């Protein structure tokens, strides 16, 4: 007979940090000169699938998809010890390179975050690194930032809070390089908010894509995403800035 401890162990395994070589990096916001950018850590879909196989078992999870406009929604279901099924859903806008595949992959990874997979990556301290051009975009010029011990296998997945053990992590204020603008955010921001911020930044300048992203955000709120009203207002502000 399954116990609460069995279920807790499944979710603990889902939340475990990944080895550094499985974490990938891309460029987020940049300076006006494009000489520095924020390094954003992420997981690819295959790493998330492997974690589900390992923590839950390949026969005990499933994913379903549906399209609404240019947004792809993923409904991820897992069955925990004892037979209880749990569902989480999230959405992603289609990518420029591979619309269908990009939308499916993004929605799947966001649904995985709601189960705790890779959520710790959103707690990493902001790291601004040198960039180099490649084609029409930019990549990290050197090695990616080193992950702290808490974000490696065996770590807690939470940065330490000075003076208190086991207290909830706080997002420290980060100094940004010159040439960037600072936008106030609710503290602490939700995982969903941070994911949508990245999506908006990636679509900057594309009015049609930004409109579809906003529709997906509003739909996401209606299906129970943990976006506060303040976060939705902040996202709308970012949408206007990204459209100019």
N, C-alpha and C positions, 0 to 999 in steps of 0.2 A: 504493500500500500504506500502510495506517494505521501511524503510529508512536506510541510512548509519549507523545511531545509532543502529538500530536493529542488523545489521550485526556485528558491533563492539562489541555489548554486547555478542553475541555468542562467538566470539573469546576471549573476556575477560574471559568468564566463562571457556572456554577450558583451558586457561592459569592459572587459579586460583590454588594456592597451595593446596595440600591435607592435611587432618588431619594427625597428626603424626602417629596415629595407622594404617593408610593405607600405609605408607611408609615402605618398607622392606629393609633389609641390607644384603650385602654379602661381602666376603673378596676379595680385589683386590691384588695389588702387596704386597709382604711380604719382611721382612728382611731375610738375609741368614739363621739366626738362627730359623726362623719361629715363633719367639715369639711375633712379632708385624706385623700388616698388615694394609693396608688402607681400611677403611670402606666405601663401595660404596652403595649409596642409589638408590633404583629403585622401580618401580610400577609393580604389576602383571597385566596380561592382563584383568582380570575381573574388576579391578579398572578403567582401561582405558575405557572399554566398558560402565561402569556405568557413567563415565564422558561424553562420547558421547551421551548416552541416555538423560542425564540431560541437556546438553548444546544445543544439536541439535534436539533430539527426536529420539526414536528408529526406526521410519519409515523413517528418513531422513539421514541415513548413511548406507554404505555397504562396504564390503571388498571382494576382489578377490585375488587369489593366483596362482602362477605358479612356477615351478621348473626349475632351470638351474644348472646342475651338482648337487653339494651338497648344493647349496644355494636355499632358498625359498624367493620369492618376494611377497610382499603384496602391493596391490593398494587399498588405502583407499579413499573413496569418501563421501563427505558430501554435503548436499543441504542447503544453507543458506536462510534466509528470502528474498523473492523476486524470488526464484526459481533457482538462480545460483548454478551450481554444481562446486565443487573444488576437484581436485585429488592430492594426494601425494603418492609416492611410495618409498619403501625402502626394504632392503634385510637382511637376517640373515643366518648364517651357521647353519646346523643341529646340535643339541646338542648330547652329548654322551649318555645321559640317554634315551631320547625319541626323536629319530631323527626327525620324521615328526612333532609331536606336538611341540617340542622345536623350530624347524625352523619356523613354522607358528606363534607361540607366539612371538618369537623374532622379526620377520619381522613386525608383527602387531604393537608391541609396538614402534618400530622405526618409522613406518609411523605416529603413533600418535604423536610422538615428533615433527614431521614436522608441525603438526597443533598446536603445543605449549603445548600439554599435558605432564606434568612432565618435561618440558625443564629446569625449574628452578633448578632441582636437579643437573644438570651439573655445576651449579654456586656455589655449596657448597664448602666451604673451605676444603682442604684436612685434613682428620682426621686419625691419626695412632693410633690404639688401640691394647690392649693385645689380643692374640689368644689362643685357646685351640684346641687340636687335636680331631677329630671325624672321626673314620674310616681312610680312606686314604686322608682326607682333613682337613681343619681347619675352625673354626667358631669364631665369636666374643666371648671373654671370659666373658664379662659383658654386661651391658646395651649399646644399640647403642648410638652414639653421639646425644646430644640434638639439635634439629633444631632451627635455629635463628628465630626471630620474622618475618622477611621478607619472610621466607619459610613456614609459617603457614597460615591457612585460614585468610583472611583479609589483609595479607601482600602483598607487591608489586611483589614478585617473583624475585626481584633484590637486591643484597647486596648494602648497601649505599656506596657512594663514598665520602670520606672525602672532605669537603670544597665546594662541589657542590651539588645542589639539582636537581634531575631529570636527571643527566648525566649518560651516559652508564656505566654499571659496568665494573670494571677491575678485572682481575684475579690476586690476590696478590701472590707474590712468597712465597712458603711454604718450611719450613725447614723439611727435611726428616730425619728419624732416621738413625743411623750408620748402615752400611751393605747394603745400597741401592745405586743404581747408578742413577744419574740424567740425563735425556735426554732432550735436548732443544726442545721446541715446538714453533710453531708460536703463536703469541699473538695478539688477543685472539683466541683460537682454535674454530673451528666450532663444532656444536653439532654432526654432522656426523663424524668428526674426532675423537672426544672423544668416540663415540659409537664403532667405529672400533678398537680403542686402546684396549678397554675392551674385544672385541671379540678375538683379537690377543693374549692378555695376557691369556685368558682362554684356548687357544689352544697351548700354549707353549710346545715345544717338539714333537708335532705331525706334521711331515713334510707334510703328505698328506692333512691333514685338513688345514694347513697354505697355501698350494698351492691353495686349493679351496676358501679360504677366499680372497686371492689376486685376483683371477678371479672375485669374487663377487664385490670386491672394484672397479676394472676396469669397470665392467658392471654398477655399481652404478654411477660412474662418467659419463658414456656415456648417462645415462637417466636423467642427470641434477642435480645430487647431488652437494651440495655446498662445494666440496673438492677442495682446491686450489692445484696447481701443487706442491708447497712446502709441503703441508700436505700429498699429495700422496707419495712424496719422503721420508718424515719422516716415514710414515707407512711402506714403503718398508724396511727402515732401521730397524724398530722394528721387521718386519717379519724375517729378517736375524738373529737378536739377539735372537728371540724366538725359532728359529730352532736349535740353538746350545745348 
